[in-house]
């Protein structure tokens, strides 16, 4: 399934004494927070990208955003705005992050590897690429 590169969704920011909470009416469960306006906007953008990425990975249907004009803040301490998620760099970052794997080898082999200052991660990556016939970094 082809996904969009750019999503823009309305968000409602609610200012209270502890900071600013954010809600995306079209995306239940996407509820970032910030201590101040700058942090709230930064966290809203990151949370939106992460939420949409998760929906893409899970094969969920991503809803169309509600028309901005239909979003009405519920209190005098709230305001609505549009938040953009530019997905290509976010997807790249998520798909290329390191993941930890546990492996087991004989102690004598570990001893020799330590003596030779072996980089386990590098060797395992090279061996996996060789085993799978991968010549360069792959992306989904």
N, CA, C and O of each residue as an XYZ file, in Angstrom:
560
protein
N       0.844     -1.178      0.000
C       0.000      0.000      0.000
C       0.891      1.243      0.000
O       1.828      1.339      0.793
N       0.603      2.175     -0.873
C       1.345      3.417     -0.957
C       0.790      4.397      0.070
O      -0.419      4.608      0.161
N       1.684      4.980      0.828
C       1.275      5.950      1.844
C       1.643      7.356      1.402
O       2.542      7.549      0.584
N       0.954      8.309      1.942
C       1.238      9.708      1.642
C       2.576     10.109      2.261
O       3.002      9.547      3.271
N       3.220     11.074      1.648
C       4.436     11.629      2.226
C       4.120     12.740      3.225
O       4.895     12.999      4.144
N       2.990     13.382      3.037
C       2.644     14.536      3.867
C       1.215     14.397      4.387
O       0.276     14.173      3.623
N       1.078     14.535      5.681
C      -0.238     14.543      6.321
C      -0.370     15.857      7.095
O       0.601     16.343      7.675
N      -1.566     16.421      7.098
C      -1.829     17.617      7.896
C      -3.151     17.391      8.624
O      -4.184     17.154      7.996
N      -3.108     17.467      9.948
C      -4.291     17.220     10.763
C      -4.552     18.384     11.716
O      -3.618     19.035     12.186
N      -5.826     18.638     11.995
C      -6.141     19.653     13.004
C      -5.840     19.111     14.398
O      -6.033     17.931     14.691
N      -5.361     20.015     15.241
C      -5.066     19.666     16.636
C      -5.667     20.737     17.539
O      -5.711     21.916     17.189
N      -6.122     20.302     18.696
C      -6.653     21.227     19.697
C      -5.668     21.274     20.856
O      -5.362     20.251     21.469
N      -5.178     22.470     21.148
C      -4.240     22.708     22.246
C      -5.025     23.270     23.420
O      -5.751     24.254     23.277
N      -4.878     22.646     24.573
C      -5.568     23.070     25.800
C      -4.512     23.533     26.803
O      -3.695     22.743     27.276
N      -4.547     24.820     27.113
C      -3.567     25.404     28.036
C      -4.108     25.303     29.458
O      -5.232     25.719     29.739
N      -3.283     24.737     30.357
C      -3.663     24.683     31.767
C      -2.451     25.044     32.618
O      -1.378     25.312     32.076
N      -2.600     25.055     33.917
C      -1.508     25.513     34.791
C      -0.272     24.621     34.726
O       0.823     25.074     35.059
N      -0.417     23.373     34.308
C       0.715     22.444     34.245
C       1.394     22.391     32.880
O       2.450     21.776     32.738
N       0.796     23.031     31.877
C       1.368     22.986     30.542
C       0.281     22.986     29.483
O      -0.792     23.557     29.674
N       0.572     22.342     28.371
C      -0.361     22.347     27.242
C      -0.575     20.913     26.763
O       0.372     20.229     26.374
N      -1.826     20.470     26.798
C      -2.147     19.152     26.265
C      -2.683     19.336     24.849
O      -3.286     20.358     24.520
N      -2.451     18.330     24.028
C      -2.848     18.398     22.622
C      -3.690     17.174     22.289
O      -3.404     16.062     22.731
N      -4.723     17.403     21.507
C      -5.581     16.305     21.057
C      -5.768     16.423     19.552
O      -5.988     17.513     19.023
N      -5.678     15.287     18.871
C      -5.992     15.215     17.445
C      -7.361     14.553     17.333
O      -7.459     13.337     17.497
N      -8.426     15.318     17.056
C      -9.776     14.753     17.028
C      -9.935     13.549     16.093
O     -10.755     12.668     16.353
N      -9.162     13.509     15.013
C      -9.288     12.416     14.046
C      -8.467     11.181     14.417
O      -8.607     10.129     13.795
N      -7.610     11.312     15.433
C      -6.685     10.229     15.777
C      -6.752      9.933     17.274
O      -5.884     10.372     18.028
N      -7.768      9.198     17.710
C      -7.895      8.880     19.136
C      -6.627      8.211     19.662
O      -6.049      7.344     19.006
N      -6.216      8.618     20.829
C      -5.027      8.039     21.446
C      -3.754      8.811     21.150
O      -2.722      8.545     21.765
N      -3.800      9.749     20.234
C      -2.634     10.585     19.940
C      -2.781     11.853     20.775
O      -3.449     12.808     20.379
N      -2.131     11.835     21.954
C      -2.347     12.882     22.949
C      -1.026     13.427     23.507
O      -0.685     13.147     24.656
N      -0.292     14.189     22.721
C       0.968     14.741     23.225
C       0.739     15.852     24.242
O      -0.387     16.295     24.467
N       1.838     16.288     24.847
C       1.810     17.284     25.909
C       3.115     18.075     25.844
O       4.134     17.565     25.378
N       3.078     19.309     26.308
C       4.300     20.107     26.404
C       4.226     21.065     27.571
O       3.143     21.491     27.971
N       5.386     21.403     28.119
C       5.447     22.349     29.242
C       5.130     23.770     28.794
O       4.612     24.576     29.567
N       5.450     24.069     27.528
C       5.190     25.396     26.970
C       4.774     25.234     25.511
O       4.718     24.119     24.993
N       4.482     26.353     24.857
C       3.985     26.309     23.483
C       4.977     25.650     22.535
O       4.591     24.799     21.733
N       6.249     26.030     22.613
C       7.251     25.446     21.713
C       7.338     23.931     21.876
O       7.353     23.190     20.893
N       7.394     23.483     23.122
C       7.483     22.041     23.367
C       6.208     21.327     22.926
O       6.270     20.217     22.396
N       5.059     21.955     23.141
C       3.784     21.344     22.746
C       3.710     21.167     21.228
O       3.263     20.127     20.745
N       4.148     22.183     20.477
C       4.131     22.062     19.016
C       5.118     20.995     18.547
O       4.799     20.187     17.675
N       6.314     20.996     19.128
C       7.335     19.998     18.760
C       6.821     18.593     19.061
O       6.922     17.698     18.221
N       6.272     18.402     20.256
C       5.761     17.083     20.647
C       4.541     16.671     19.821
O       4.351     15.488     19.541
N       3.718     17.643     19.433
C       2.546     17.338     18.609
C       2.983     16.815     17.246
O       2.423     15.844     16.737
N       3.977     17.457     16.664
C       4.476     17.027     15.357
C       5.082     15.620     15.439
O       4.832     14.776     14.579
N       5.879     15.382     16.482
C       6.507     14.068     16.670
C       5.451     12.996     16.938
O       5.511     11.906     16.367
N       4.490     13.302     17.802
C       3.441     12.325     18.132
C       2.579     12.010     16.915
O       2.206     10.858     16.697
N       2.263     13.031     16.126
C       1.466     12.812     14.915
C       2.209     11.882     13.961
O       1.627     10.933     13.435
N       3.492     12.154     13.739
C       4.296     11.312     12.842
C       4.357      9.878     13.345
O       4.173      8.936     12.575
N       4.615      9.713     14.637
C       4.717      8.373     15.220
C       3.384      7.628     15.140
O       3.350      6.442     14.812
N       2.309      8.315     15.437
C       0.980      7.691     15.396
C       0.656      7.224     13.974
O       0.207      6.096     13.770
N       0.886      8.100     12.999
C       0.601      7.749     11.607
C       1.516      6.638     11.112
O       1.079      5.756     10.372
N       2.776      6.675     11.512
C       3.712      5.610     11.135
C       3.222      4.260     11.678
O       3.245      3.254     10.969
N       2.783      4.250     12.926
C       2.249      3.026     13.523
C       1.025      2.513     12.774
O       0.874      1.308     12.567
N       0.155      3.429     12.370
C      -1.030      3.028     11.608
C      -0.620      2.455     10.252
O      -1.184      1.459      9.799
N       0.362      3.086      9.607
C       0.851      2.566      8.325
C       1.412      1.158      8.496
O       1.085      0.256      7.726
N       2.255      0.975      9.506
C       2.888     -0.325      9.738
C       1.866     -1.407     10.071
O       2.046     -2.569      9.706
N       0.799     -1.027     10.761
C      -0.234     -1.985     11.135
C      -1.270     -2.204     10.032
O      -2.185     -3.013     10.188
N      -1.126     -1.487      8.921
C      -2.062     -1.636      7.809
C      -3.428     -1.031      8.082
O      -4.410     -1.390      7.432
N      -3.496     -0.115      9.038
C      -4.770      0.524      9.364
C      -5.102      1.600      8.331
O      -4.211      2.186      7.716
N      -6.384      1.845      8.155
C      -6.826      2.919      7.284
C      -6.607      4.249      7.998
O      -7.054      4.445      9.128
N      -5.921      5.142      7.330
C      -5.655      6.460      7.917
C      -6.808      7.376      7.520
O      -7.071      7.570      6.333
N      -7.496      7.942      8.515
C      -8.671      8.757      8.200
C      -8.303     10.085      7.535
O      -7.210     10.616      7.730
N      -9.224     10.593      6.763
C      -9.051     11.925      6.199
C      -9.193     12.935      7.342
O     -10.008     12.742      8.244
N      -8.411     13.992      7.303
C      -8.528     14.989      8.375
C      -9.850     15.751      8.291
O     -10.356     16.030      7.204
N     -10.383     16.073      9.434
C     -11.588     16.891      9.513
C     -11.263     18.289      9.005
O     -10.159     18.792      9.210
N     -12.218     18.904      8.351
C     -12.057     20.279      7.880
C     -11.735     21.173      9.085
O     -12.451     21.167     10.087
N     -10.671     21.920      8.971
C     -10.196     22.791     10.050
C     -11.305     23.705     10.575
O     -11.367     23.980     11.773
N     -12.162     24.165      9.701
C     -13.224     25.105     10.101
C     -14.269     24.457     11.002
O     -15.031     25.157     11.668
N     -14.311     23.127     11.028
C     -15.292     22.425     11.865
C     -14.775     22.155     13.283
O     -15.533     21.714     14.147
N     -13.497     22.416     13.516
C     -12.912     22.183     14.839
C     -13.093     23.444     15.672
O     -12.534     24.496     15.360
N     -13.875     23.325     16.726
C     -14.155     24.467     17.601
C     -13.579     24.192     18.992
O     -13.998     23.241     19.651
N     -12.630     25.005     19.446
C     -12.105     24.824     20.806
C     -13.238     24.897     21.825
O     -14.174     25.683     21.678
N     -13.138     24.064     22.857
C     -14.232     23.949     23.822
C     -14.156     24.943     24.978
O     -15.149     25.155     25.675
N     -12.991     25.554     25.190
C     -12.849     26.512     26.296
C     -12.075     27.735     25.819
O     -11.516     27.751     24.723
N     -12.055     28.754     26.664
C     -11.270     29.956     26.371
C      -9.779     29.680     26.468
O      -8.974     30.466     25.969
N      -9.398     28.580     27.102
C      -7.990     28.221     27.265
C      -7.506     27.267     26.171
O      -6.438     26.668     26.294
N      -8.281     27.131     25.120
C      -7.874     26.209     24.065
C      -7.893     26.910     22.710
O      -8.588     27.906     22.506
N      -7.110     26.360     21.800
C      -7.077     26.873     20.435
C      -6.791     25.705     19.499
O      -6.238     24.685     19.911
N      -7.170     25.864     18.252
C      -6.905     24.803     17.285
C      -5.980     25.320     16.193
O      -5.958     26.509     15.875
N      -5.232     24.404     15.638
C      -4.303     24.718     14.556
C      -4.054     23.445     13.764
O      -4.504     22.365     14.148
N      -3.347     23.576     12.678
C      -3.007     22.422     11.854
C      -1.566     22.009     12.146
O      -0.688     22.854     12.321
N      -1.337     20.700     12.194
C      -0.004     20.151     12.419
C       0.351     19.269     11.224
O      -0.450     18.450     10.774
N       1.566     19.455     10.727
C       2.025     18.703      9.569
C       2.986     17.595      9.987
O       3.813     17.771     10.882
N       2.859     16.459      9.324
C       3.803     15.358      9.486
C       4.406     15.081      8.111
O       3.704     14.633      7.205
N       5.699     15.344      7.951
C       6.418     15.040      6.712
C       7.065     13.695      6.952
O       8.024     13.591      7.716
N       6.551     12.663      6.306
C       6.860     11.288      6.658
C       8.175     10.708      6.127
O       8.758      9.877      6.825
N       8.690     11.080      4.945
C       9.899     10.405      4.456
C      11.068     10.386      5.440
O      11.621      9.312      5.677
N      11.479     11.527      6.031
C      12.600     11.430      6.980
C      12.227     10.693      8.264
O      13.072     10.043      8.879
N      10.969     10.794      8.664
C      10.534     10.090      9.873
C      10.560      8.579      9.649
O      11.030      7.830     10.505
N      10.052      8.128      8.492
C      10.081      6.698      8.174
C      11.524      6.193      8.109
O      11.838      5.119      8.623
N      12.385      6.968      7.481
C      13.793      6.571      7.372
C      14.405      6.389      8.769
O      15.085      5.398      9.038
N      14.151      7.358      9.645
C      14.687      7.287     11.016
C      14.160      6.060     11.754
O      14.919      5.368     12.434
N      12.866      5.790     11.623
C      12.270      4.656     12.327
C      12.784      3.324     11.780
O      13.039      2.393     12.544
N      12.936      3.237     10.466
C      13.334      1.976      9.851
C      14.823      1.702      9.970
O      15.262      0.572      9.756
N      15.601      2.713     10.305
C      17.046      2.533     10.396
C      17.578      2.647     11.820
O      18.789      2.687     12.035
N      16.674      2.700     12.785
C      17.142      2.732     14.167
C      17.689      1.362     14.556
O      17.252      0.333     14.042
N      18.627      1.371     15.447
C      19.226      0.114     15.895
C      18.279     -0.618     16.840
O      17.559     -0.004     17.627
N      18.299     -1.919     16.745
C      17.534     -2.756     17.666
C      18.502     -3.704     18.367
O      19.463     -4.185     17.766
N      18.240     -3.961     19.619
C      19.119     -4.822     20.401
C      18.705     -6.276     20.224
O      17.522     -6.612     20.285
N      19.691     -7.125     20.005
C      19.459     -8.564     19.887
C      20.399     -9.273     20.857
O      21.541     -8.854     21.044
N      19.921    -10.326     21.458
C      20.738    -11.125     22.356
C      21.205    -12.355     21.590
O      20.432    -12.978     20.863
N      22.480    -12.697     21.762
C      22.991    -13.885     21.100
C      23.818    -14.696     22.096
O      24.229    -14.195     23.143
N      24.045    -15.939     21.750
C      24.812    -16.836     22.607
C      25.951    -17.431     21.794
O      25.746    -17.946     20.695
N      27.164    -17.353     22.354
C      28.340    -17.964     21.734
C      29.133    -18.667     22.831
O      28.964    -18.354     24.010
N      29.988    -19.603     22.463
C      30.817    -20.268     23.486
C      31.758    -19.274     24.160
O      32.229    -18.329     23.527
N      32.028    -19.490     25.445
C      32.886    -18.594     26.209
C      34.266    -18.469     25.589
O      34.808    -17.366     25.515
N      34.855    -19.589     25.136
C      36.202    -19.522     24.568
C      36.242    -18.597     23.346
O      37.232    -17.901     23.120
N      35.130    -18.595     22.542
C      35.079    -17.738     21.362
C      34.948    -16.266     21.768
O      35.535    -15.381     21.146
N      34.173    -16.027     22.814
C      34.040    -14.665     23.339
C      35.379    -14.160     23.858
O      35.739    -13.005     23.631
N      36.121    -15.023     24.556
C      37.444    -14.634     25.081
C      38.382    -14.215     23.946
O      39.043    -13.180     24.028
N      38.431    -15.015     22.904
C      39.313    -14.709     21.761
C      38.846    -13.425     21.065
O      39.667    -12.605     20.652
N      37.540    -13.257     20.940
C      36.997    -12.060     20.297
C      37.356    -10.807     21.108
O      37.721     -9.783     20.530
N      37.254    -10.881     22.436
C      37.625     -9.746     23.291
C      39.104     -9.411     23.130
O      39.471     -8.241     23.024
N      39.951    -10.435     23.112
C      41.391    -10.215     22.934
C      41.686     -9.484     21.632
O      42.637     -8.708     21.548
N      40.867     -9.735     20.623
C      41.068     -9.139     19.299
C      40.189     -7.913     19.055
O      40.089     -7.413     17.935
N      39.559     -7.444     20.128
C      38.718     -6.234     20.066
C      37.697     -6.298     18.918
O      37.573     -5.370     18.119
N      36.984     -7.405     18.864
C      35.987     -7.630     17.818
C      34.742     -6.778     18.091
O      34.270     -6.691     19.224
N      34.227     -6.160     17.043
C      32.975     -5.415     17.097
C      31.859     -6.392     16.695
O      31.632     -6.626     15.508
N      31.168     -6.957     17.692
C      30.131     -7.955     17.433
C      29.048     -7.416     16.501
O      28.632     -8.101     15.567
N      28.591     -6.182     16.756
C      27.504     -5.622     15.947
C      27.902     -5.527     14.485
O      27.133     -5.907     13.601
N      29.099     -5.020     14.228
C      29.558     -4.879     12.844
C      29.683     -6.217     12.143
O      29.250     -6.369     11.001
N      30.277     -7.190     12.829
C      30.444     -8.515     12.223
C      29.095     -9.185     11.981
O      28.884     -9.801     10.936
N      28.179     -9.067     12.949
C      26.856     -9.671     12.774
C      26.106     -9.009     11.613
O      25.472     -9.698     10.814
N      26.175     -7.686     11.517
C      25.517     -6.996     10.399
C      26.091     -7.458      9.065
O      25.346     -7.764      8.134
N      27.430     -7.507      8.974
C      28.072     -7.942      7.732
C      27.687     -9.386      7.395
O      27.395     -9.705      6.243
N      27.691    -10.248      8.407
C      27.356    -11.654      8.182
C      25.894    -11.815      7.745
O      25.596    -12.612      6.856
N      24.993    -11.064      8.365
C      23.579    -11.141      7.979
C      23.381    -10.652      6.546
O      22.661    -11.278      5.768
N      24.016     -9.539      6.200
C      23.909     -9.026      4.828
C      24.439    -10.057      3.828
O      23.824    -10.302      2.791
N      25.581    -10.653      4.152
C      26.167    -11.670      3.269
C      25.230    -12.875      3.144
O      24.971    -13.360      2.042
N      24.731    -13.344      4.276
C      23.832    -14.500      4.300
C      22.551    -14.238      3.500
O      22.040    -15.133      2.827
N      22.038    -13.004      3.579
C      20.786    -12.662      2.905
C      21.002    -12.121      1.491
O      20.039    -11.818      0.786
N      22.262    -12.002      1.081
C      22.551    -11.494     -0.257
C      22.275    -10.016     -0.427
O      21.922     -9.561     -1.515
N      22.436     -9.267      0.654
C      22.173     -7.824      0.630
C      23.500     -7.106      0.381
O      24.475     -7.300      1.107
N      23.514     -6.279     -0.654
C      24.754     -5.570     -1.012
C      24.834     -4.185     -0.389
O      25.929     -3.650     -0.215
N      23.666     -3.582     -0.042
C      23.653     -2.243      0.540
C      22.473     -2.144      1.496
O      21.700     -3.092      1.640
N      22.337     -0.995      2.147
C      21.219     -0.797      3.070
C      19.910     -0.841      2.311
O      19.774     -0.229      1.252
N      18.949     -1.564      2.852
C      17.628     -1.649      2.249
C      16.633     -0.880      3.090
O      16.762     -0.795      4.311
N      15.651     -0.328      2.430
C      14.541      0.319      3.098
C      13.267     -0.344      2.616
O      13.218     -0.894      1.515
N      12.249     -0.290      3.437
C      10.952     -0.848      3.028
C      10.451     -0.124      1.819
O       9.374     -0.438      1.313
